[in-house]
Amino acid sequence: QVQLVESGGGLVQPGGSLRLSCAASGSIFSITTMAWFRQAPGKQRELVAYITSGGSTNYADSVKGRVTISRDNAKNTMYLRMNSLKPEDTAVYYCNAVDTTKQNYWGQGTQVTVSS
């Protein structure tokens, strides 16, 4: 089992920055790919970015160039650095991890609100 806890969300003005963190615990040795998803009110959950165990990354077109995903294996933590935030980035952001058996784990989510 893997437990994921997000932090770092909050209220930020348009153009501002935030860094989200996702701390993993439990069977962390089994984690392969980690990702950030988000869900805005009335919309489906969507992939924001993912990072593999080897460090390869991929980003949604809507955030490419504004967002950086990273992971610190020594701290068992994944990050999402978001710059030039827009009101349409407002959503609950969820941390996701996949283990070697392809089981998915989710955090509880952290709210990001971009508003003036």
C-alpha positions as CSV (number, residue, x, y, z in Angstrom):
1,Q,0.0,0.0,0.0
2,V,1.0,3.5,-0.7
3,Q,-0.2,6.7,1.0
4,L,0.0,10.1,-0.7
5,V,-0.4,13.4,1.0
6,E,-0.6,16.7,-1.0
7,S,0.2,20.1,0.3
8,G,1.0,23.6,-1.0
9,G,-2.3,24.7,-2.5
10,G,-3.9,28.0,-1.8
11,L,-5.2,31.3,-3.3
12,V,-2.9,33.0,-5.7
13,Q,-3.4,36.0,-8.1
14,P,-3.2,35.5,-11.9
15,G,0.4,35.4,-13.0
16,G,1.5,34.1,-9.6
17,S,3.3,30.9,-8.7
18,L,2.8,27.9,-6.4
19,R,4.6,24.7,-5.6
20,L,2.6,21.7,-4.7
21,S,4.2,18.8,-2.9
22,C,3.2,15.1,-2.6
23,A,4.7,13.1,0.1
24,A,4.6,9.3,-0.4
25,S,4.8,6.7,2.4
26,G,4.2,3.0,2.7
27,S,5.5,0.7,0.0
28,I,7.3,3.4,-1.8
29,F,9.8,1.0,-3.3
30,S,7.0,-0.3,-5.5
31,I,6.1,3.1,-7.1
32,T,6.9,3.6,-10.7
33,T,5.2,6.5,-12.4
34,M,3.9,9.5,-10.4
35,A,1.6,12.2,-11.7
36,W,-0.5,15.2,-11.0
37,F,-4.1,15.4,-12.0
38,R,-6.6,18.2,-11.5
39,Q,-10.4,18.5,-11.4
40,A,-12.2,21.8,-11.8
41,P,-15.8,22.2,-10.8
42,G,-18.2,20.5,-13.2
43,K,-15.3,19.0,-15.2
44,Q,-13.6,15.6,-15.5
45,R,-10.4,14.9,-13.8
46,E,-7.5,15.5,-16.2
47,L,-3.8,14.7,-16.3
48,V,-1.5,17.7,-15.7
49,A,1.9,16.0,-15.8
50,Y,3.6,12.7,-15.0
51,I,7.1,11.6,-14.2
52,T,8.5,8.1,-14.5
53,S,10.9,6.4,-12.2
54,G,13.6,7.2,-14.7
55,G,12.8,10.9,-14.6
56,S,11.1,11.2,-18.0
57,T,8.3,13.8,-17.9
58,N,5.3,14.7,-19.9
59,Y,2.9,17.6,-19.7
60,A,-0.6,18.5,-20.8
61,D,-0.6,21.1,-23.6
62,S,-2.6,23.5,-21.4
63,V,0.3,23.8,-18.9
64,K,3.3,23.1,-21.0
65,G,6.0,25.8,-20.5
66,R,4.4,27.0,-17.2
67,V,4.7,23.9,-15.1
68,T,7.5,21.7,-13.9
69,I,7.1,18.2,-12.4
70,S,9.9,16.7,-10.3
71,R,10.5,14.1,-7.7
72,D,13.1,13.7,-4.9
73,N,13.4,10.0,-4.3
74,A,15.5,10.6,-1.2
75,K,12.6,12.5,0.4
76,N,9.9,10.3,-1.2
77,T,8.3,13.5,-2.5
78,M,7.0,14.7,-5.8
79,Y,6.6,18.4,-6.7
80,L,4.7,20.5,-9.1
81,R,6.0,24.0,-9.7
82,M,3.4,26.2,-11.4
83,N,4.2,29.6,-12.8
84,S,2.2,32.2,-14.7
85,L,-1.0,30.8,-13.2
86,K,-4.3,31.5,-14.9
87,P,-7.9,31.5,-13.5
88,E,-8.5,28.4,-15.6
89,D,-5.9,26.6,-13.5
90,T,-8.3,26.7,-10.6
91,A,-9.0,23.1,-9.5
92,V,-8.4,20.5,-6.9
93,Y,-5.0,19.0,-7.6
94,Y,-4.5,15.3,-6.9
95,C,-1.3,13.3,-6.6
96,N,-1.3,9.9,-8.2
97,A,1.1,7.0,-8.0
98,V,1.2,3.7,-9.9
99,D,3.0,0.7,-8.5
100,T,4.6,-2.3,-10.1
101,T,1.3,-4.2,-10.1
102,K,-0.3,-1.2,-12.0
103,Q,-2.4,-0.3,-9.0
104,N,-3.3,3.4,-8.7
105,Y,-3.1,5.4,-5.5
106,W,-4.5,8.8,-5.0
107,G,-4.0,11.6,-2.5
108,Q,-6.9,13.6,-0.9
109,G,-6.3,16.6,-3.1
110,T,-5.3,20.2,-2.5
111,Q,-7.3,23.2,-3.7
112,V,-5.6,25.7,-6.0
113,T,-7.6,28.9,-6.6
114,V,-6.3,31.6,-9.1
115,S,-8.2,34.8,-8.6
116,S,-7.7,38.5,-8.2
